[in-house]
């Protein structure tokens, strides 16, 4: 486990509670950064001229690689790192999910993209609706692959806004830039008001962004249908559950009536679920 995190674990939990985000330095090893960037650049070169249906106009200047979990197991491995799990289990695990042990994730992946900023991104929330209480149902996990600063399109946030109970004020000034180095880890509550500055550097500013939600939230991509069989066979039971394979809705009552399942429900092949 990351030594910096071990020494400051309680502080990171407090940061998420009070400010809505936390920053863990030197999380990724240099070889992991290199391999992740290599995979992202290879796949972006394939899809950069392919139109993504429904892509928002505001994203047109961004470089994006969708569905990282379909590309290489490395990306899913990052999501089950002990540091990531220790923070997200506390925030997202359903305590009444009796089919899995309480010390493993029962939350799931909603979507997982690589992104390099272009134009400035307005303040927004990714929880869809605001909520002023302690309860959250969605978190962003961001692995930084390139140094990011205000000059090259870093994330900006409004600390504590996750508890405002309001949608964003896009005219708000005095935003806090989250400058970070390659290899750092950022995690924030999806209710947090956040955006990006404009990337004026002309260079890439790649990050991996995974949105994790409680198990009952509909995934943004149909991960369990689209996952390549080769990758499915490489995953652990914990990783398969994380991708949603233990919480797929049944076709009808003849199959089962409970959406929540344990590892014993997992099939030998992707095609066996449908």
C-alpha positions in Angstrom: 0.0 0.0 0.0 1.2 3.5 -0.8 3.3 4.7 2.2 2.0 8.3 1.9 -1.5 7.0 2.1 -0.8 4.7 5.1 0.5 7.7 7.1 -2.4 9.9 6.1 -5.3 7.6 5.6 -7.6 9.3 8.2 -6.8 12.7 6.7 -7.8 11.5 3.2 -11.1 10.3 4.6 -11.6 13.7 6.3 -10.8 15.5 3.1 -13.5 13.6 1.2 -16.0 14.3 4.0 -15.2 18.0 4.4 -13.8 19.2 1.1 -15.3 16.5 -1.3 -11.9 15.5 -2.7 -8.5 14.2 -1.8 -5.0 14.0 -3.4 -2.6 11.2 -3.0 0.9 11.8 -4.3 3.2 9.3 -6.1 0.5 6.6 -6.4 1.5 5.0 -9.7 4.9 3.5 -10.4 6.8 4.9 -13.4 6.5 1.6 -15.3 2.7 1.7 -14.8 2.5 5.3 -16.0 4.5 4.4 -19.1 2.4 1.3 -20.0 -0.9 3.1 -19.3 0.1 6.1 -21.6 1.3 3.7 -24.2 -2.0 1.9 -24.3 -4.0 5.1 -24.3 -2.0 6.7 -27.1 -2.2 3.5 -29.2 -5.9 3.3 -28.8 -6.5 7.0 -29.4 -4.7 6.8 -32.7 -7.2 4.2 -33.7 -10.4 6.1 -32.6 -9.4 9.8 -33.0 -11.2 10.2 -36.3 -14.2 8.1 -35.3 -17.3 10.0 -34.3 -18.7 9.0 -30.9 -22.4 9.2 -31.2 -23.9 11.7 -28.7 -20.6 13.2 -27.7 -21.3 16.7 -26.2 -20.2 19.7 -28.2 -18.1 20.9 -25.2 -16.0 17.8 -25.5 -15.1 18.2 -29.2 -11.6 19.6 -28.5 -10.8 16.9 -25.9 -8.9 13.7 -26.7 -10.9 10.7 -25.3 -10.5 7.0 -25.2 -13.7 5.2 -24.0 -14.1 2.0 -22.0 -10.6 1.4 -20.8 -11.7 -1.8 -19.1 -12.2 -3.3 -22.6 -8.7 -2.5 -23.6 -6.4 -4.1 -21.1 -6.7 -5.7 -17.7 -4.2 -3.2 -16.3 -6.9 -0.6 -16.1 -9.2 -2.8 -14.0 -6.2 -3.8 -11.8 -5.8 -0.1 -10.8 -9.4 -0.1 -9.5 -8.8 -2.9 -7.0 -5.7 -1.4 -5.5 -6.0 -1.5 -1.7 -5.7 2.3 -1.4 -8.6 2.9 -3.8 -10.7 0.2 -2.2 -10.1 1.4 1.4 -11.6 4.9 0.5 -14.4 3.7 -1.8 -15.7 0.9 0.4 -16.3 3.4 3.2 -18.2 5.7 0.8 -20.0 3.5 -1.6 -20.5 0.0 -0.2 -24.1 -1.0 0.6 -24.0 -2.3 4.2 -27.1 -4.4 3.4 -25.6 -6.2 0.4 -25.4 -9.6 2.2 -24.1 -11.7 -0.8 -20.6 -10.4 -0.7 -18.2 -9.9 2.3 -18.1 -6.4 3.7 -14.4 -6.0 3.1 -14.7 -6.3 -0.7 -16.4 -3.8 -3.1 -20.1 -4.2 -3.8 -20.1 -0.9 -5.7 -19.6 -1.0 -9.5 -17.9 0.7 -12.3 -20.2 3.1 -14.3 -17.7 4.3 -17.0 -14.0 4.5 -17.4 -12.3 6.8 -19.9 -8.9 8.4 -20.6 -9.1 12.1 -21.3 -6.8 14.9 -22.3 -8.3 18.4 -21.9 -8.9 20.8 -24.7 -11.2 23.7 -24.1 -12.2 24.8 -20.6 -15.0 22.7 -19.1 -17.7 24.5 -17.2 -18.4 23.6 -13.5 -20.7 20.6 -13.3 -21.6 17.7 -11.1 -21.5 14.0 -12.1 -24.0 12.7 -9.6 -26.9 13.9 -11.8 -28.7 15.4 -8.8 -27.3 17.3 -5.7 -27.7 16.2 -2.1 -26.7 18.2 1.0 -26.3 15.2 3.3 -23.4 12.8 4.1 -24.8 10.2 1.7 -23.2 9.8 -1.7 -23.8 7.2 -4.5 -21.0 8.1 -6.9 -17.2 8.9 -6.8 -14.6 9.8 -9.4 -11.2 8.1 -9.3 -8.6 9.9 -11.4 -5.1 8.5 -12.2 -2.9 11.3 -13.5 -0.6 10.3 -16.4 0.8 13.7 -17.3 1.7 16.6 -15.0 -1.3 18.9 -14.9 -1.4 22.6 -14.2 -3.6 25.6 -14.9 -1.7 26.0 -18.1 -2.5 22.6 -19.6 -6.1 22.1 -18.4 -6.1 20.9 -14.8 -9.3 20.2 -12.8 -10.7 23.0 -10.8 -13.1 22.5 -7.9 -15.2 24.3 -5.3 -14.2 22.8 -2.0 -17.1 21.7 0.1 -19.7 22.2 -2.7 -20.6 18.5 -2.6 -22.7 19.3 0.5 -24.3 22.4 -1.0 -27.5 20.6 -2.1 -27.5 22.8 -5.3 -26.6 22.5 -8.9 -23.5 24.4 -9.9 -23.1 28.2 -10.2 -21.2 28.4 -13.5 -20.4 32.1 -13.0 -18.5 31.4 -9.7 -14.9 32.6 -9.5 -12.0 31.8 -7.1 -11.9 28.2 -8.1 -9.2 25.9 -6.6 -7.0 24.3 -9.2 -6.0 20.7 -8.6 -2.4 20.7 -9.9 -0.9 17.3 -9.8 2.1 15.3 -11.1 2.2 12.2 -13.3 1.5 9.3 -11.0 -0.7 11.1 -8.5 -4.2 9.9 -7.6 -7.2 12.2 -7.2 -10.6 11.1 -5.8 -13.7 13.2 -5.5 -17.3 13.0 -4.6 -19.3 13.2 -7.8 -21.5 15.9 -6.2 -18.5 18.2 -6.1 -18.6 21.2 -8.4 -15.7 20.7 -10.8 -14.5 21.6 -14.3 -11.2 22.2 -16.1 -9.1 25.1 -17.3 -8.3 25.4 -21.0 -5.3 23.4 -22.2 -3.1 26.2 -23.7 0.1 24.1 -23.8 -0.5 22.3 -27.1 0.6 19.0 -25.3 -1.4 16.1 -24.0 -2.7 16.1 -20.4 -3.9 12.5 -20.0 -5.8 11.2 -17.0 -7.7 8.0 -16.5 -11.2 8.7 -15.0 -13.3 6.0 -13.5 -16.7 6.7 -12.1 -17.7 4.3 -9.4 -21.3 4.1 -8.2 -23.4 2.1 -5.7 -24.5 -1.3 -7.2 -28.0 -0.2 -7.9 -27.1 2.7 -10.2 -27.5 2.0 -14.0 -24.1 1.9 -15.6 -23.4 4.5 -18.3 -22.1 1.7 -20.6 -23.4 -1.8 -20.9 -20.1 -3.2 -19.5 -21.3 -6.8 -18.9 -22.4 -7.2 -22.5 -19.4 -5.5 -24.2 -16.5 -6.9 -22.2 -14.1 -8.9 -24.4 -14.1 -12.6 -23.5 -10.3 -12.6 -23.3 -10.3 -9.9 -20.6 -13.2 -11.6 -18.7 -11.1 -14.8 -18.4 -8.2 -12.8 -16.9 -10.3 -11.1 -14.2 -10.6 -12.2 -10.5 -14.1 -12.7 -9.1 -13.7 -9.4 -7.3 -13.0 -7.6 -10.5 -15.9 -9.3 -12.3 -18.3 -8.1 -9.5 -16.8 -4.6 -9.8 -17.7 -4.5 -13.5 -21.3 -5.4 -12.6 -21.4 -9.1 -13.2 -22.9 -9.8 -9.7 -25.7 -7.2 -10.1 -27.1 -7.6 -13.6 -30.9 -7.4 -13.7 -32.5 -10.8 -14.3 -34.4 -11.3 -17.6 -37.5 -12.6 -15.7 -38.6 -14.2 -12.4 -37.8 -17.7 -13.8 -34.1 -16.8 -13.7 -34.1 -15.1 -10.3 -35.8 -12.2 -8.6 -32.9 -10.7 -6.8 -30.5 -8.3 -8.6 -27.9 -8.6 -5.8 -25.7 -11.8 -6.2 -22.5 -13.2 -4.8 -19.5 -14.7 -6.5 -21.3 -18.1 -6.9 -23.5 -16.4 -9.5 -20.5 -15.7 -11.8 -20.5 -17.6 -15.1 -17.6 -19.2 -17.0 -18.1 -16.9 -20.0 -19.6 -13.5 -20.9 -22.1 -15.1 -23.3 -23.5 -17.3 -20.5 -25.2 -14.3 -18.8 -27.5 -13.7 -21.8 
